Amino acid sequence: MPIRRSNHEFRVELTPMIDVIFLLLVFFIYAMVLMVRVDLVPMELQSFQTGEPAEPAPAATISIDLDGNIFLDRTPIDLDELANSVKERTIIDPATVVYLAVAEGPSKTDRAPVLQDVWDRLRPTGVTINLVGRPRAGGAPIPGTVVTPPLGSAGS
């Protein structure tokens, strides 16, 4: 049985080449469209108004100074009276937010036991306590913390 070989002529198929050219053309068109930056999109924004201005939630601030003294809203208070005073405020207004801050700086008094005593006295009351601290070195506050000016600063 003789083997039949046919010599095929070399030819260039244009259909795949046209597909590639169109694909490149579409790519560059989209790339040029996306390179244009839209600075301003004309849009009419509606304004909303309210009948009453928003009021901040009532707050109770507990602070511990450099000597280990405890203050409730800048009024000296005894550790034994602290839990009852805070609990009374939250009973009067359940939206009361409690902040706990420790003065920053070197001290002869160890404030860690005082802070622990305050925390232990307030924990059974069921009040949510927010610790107040300084922002990170980069300037952005740690998520979930409240940043307030230190006691005795010009704005307080």
C-alpha positions in Angstrom: 0.0 0.0 0.0 1.6 3.1 -1.1 1.9 6.0 1.3 0.4 9.1 0.0 2.0 12.3 1.0 0.6 15.5 0.0 2.7 18.6 0.2 0.7 21.4 1.8 1.5 24.9 0.8 2.6 27.4 3.4 -0.1 30.0 3.9 -0.7 32.7 6.5 -4.1 32.6 8.2 -5.4 36.1 8.7 -8.4 35.3 10.9 -6.3 34.7 14.2 -4.1 37.6 13.4 -7.1 39.9 13.0 -8.5 38.6 16.4 -5.2 39.4 18.1 -5.1 42.9 16.5 -8.7 43.7 17.7 -7.9 42.3 21.2 -4.9 44.7 21.4 -6.9 47.6 20.1 -9.7 47.0 22.7 -7.1 46.7 25.5 -5.4 50.0 24.6 -8.7 51.8 24.2 -9.8 50.7 27.7 -6.4 51.5 29.1 -6.7 55.1 27.7 -10.2 55.5 29.1 -9.1 54.4 32.5 -6.1 56.6 32.5 -8.3 59.7 32.3 -8.9 60.9 35.9 -12.3 62.4 36.7 -11.8 65.2 39.2 -15.3 66.4 39.4 -18.6 64.7 38.6 -21.4 67.3 38.5 -24.0 66.1 41.0 -26.6 67.8 43.0 -26.6 66.8 46.7 -29.6 67.1 48.8 -29.3 68.8 52.2 -30.9 67.4 55.2 -32.0 69.3 58.3 -33.1 68.2 61.7 -35.5 70.0 64.1 -33.3 69.6 67.1 -29.5 69.6 67.5 -27.9 66.4 68.6 -26.8 66.3 72.2 -23.8 64.3 73.4 -24.4 61.4 75.6 -24.0 62.1 79.3 -20.7 61.1 80.7 -19.1 60.2 84.0 -15.3 60.7 84.0 -13.2 58.8 86.6 -9.7 60.0 86.8 -6.7 59.0 88.9 -4.0 61.7 89.4 -0.3 61.3 89.9 -0.7 60.9 93.7 -3.3 58.1 93.3 -6.3 60.2 94.3 -9.6 59.3 92.6 -11.9 61.9 91.1 -15.4 61.6 89.7 -15.9 64.5 87.2 -13.0 66.4 88.8 -14.5 66.1 92.3 -12.5 64.0 94.8 -14.3 60.8 95.8 -13.6 57.9 98.1 -13.1 54.5 96.6 -15.9 53.1 98.7 -18.4 55.7 97.3 -17.3 55.5 93.7 -19.3 52.4 92.6 -22.5 53.7 94.2 -22.2 57.1 92.6 -21.5 55.7 89.2 -24.4 53.2 89.5 -26.8 56.0 90.6 -25.8 58.1 87.5 -26.5 55.1 85.2 -29.8 54.5 86.9 -30.9 58.1 86.4 -29.8 58.1 82.8 -29.0 54.7 81.2 -27.2 56.4 78.3 -24.4 57.6 80.6 -20.9 56.7 79.3 -18.2 56.0 81.9 -14.6 57.0 81.1 -11.6 56.0 83.1 -8.3 58.0 82.8 -5.0 57.8 84.6 -2.8 60.9 84.7 0.4 60.5 82.7 3.8 61.2 84.1 6.3 59.9 86.7 5.0 59.5 90.2 6.2 58.3 93.6 2.9 56.5 94.0 2.2 53.2 92.2 -1.1 53.8 90.6 -1.6 50.3 89.2 -3.1 49.0 92.5 -5.5 52.0 92.6 -6.5 51.4 89.0 -7.1 47.7 89.8 -9.2 48.6 92.8 -11.3 51.0 90.8 -11.8 48.4 88.1 -12.7 45.7 90.6 -15.3 48.0 92.3 -16.9 49.0 89.0 -17.0 45.6 87.4 -19.9 44.2 89.5 -22.1 47.2 88.7 -22.4 46.1 85.1 -21.3 49.5 83.8 -19.3 49.6 80.5 -16.0 51.3 81.2 -14.1 53.1 78.5 -10.4 53.5 79.1 -8.9 56.8 77.9 -5.4 56.8 76.5 -3.0 58.7 74.3 -2.8 58.2 70.6 -0.2 56.1 68.9 3.2 57.6 68.0 2.0 57.9 64.3 -0.8 60.2 65.4 -3.8 57.9 64.7 -5.7 56.7 67.7 -6.0 53.0 68.4 -9.3 51.8 67.1 -11.9 51.7 69.9 -10.2 54.2 72.2 -11.3 57.6 73.2 -8.8 60.4 73.2 -9.3 63.4 75.5 -6.9 66.2 76.5 -5.0 65.6 79.7 -6.4 67.0 82.9 -5.4 70.6 83.6 -4.9 71.5 79.9 -6.0 74.8 78.5 -9.1 73.3 76.7 -10.6 71.6 79.7 
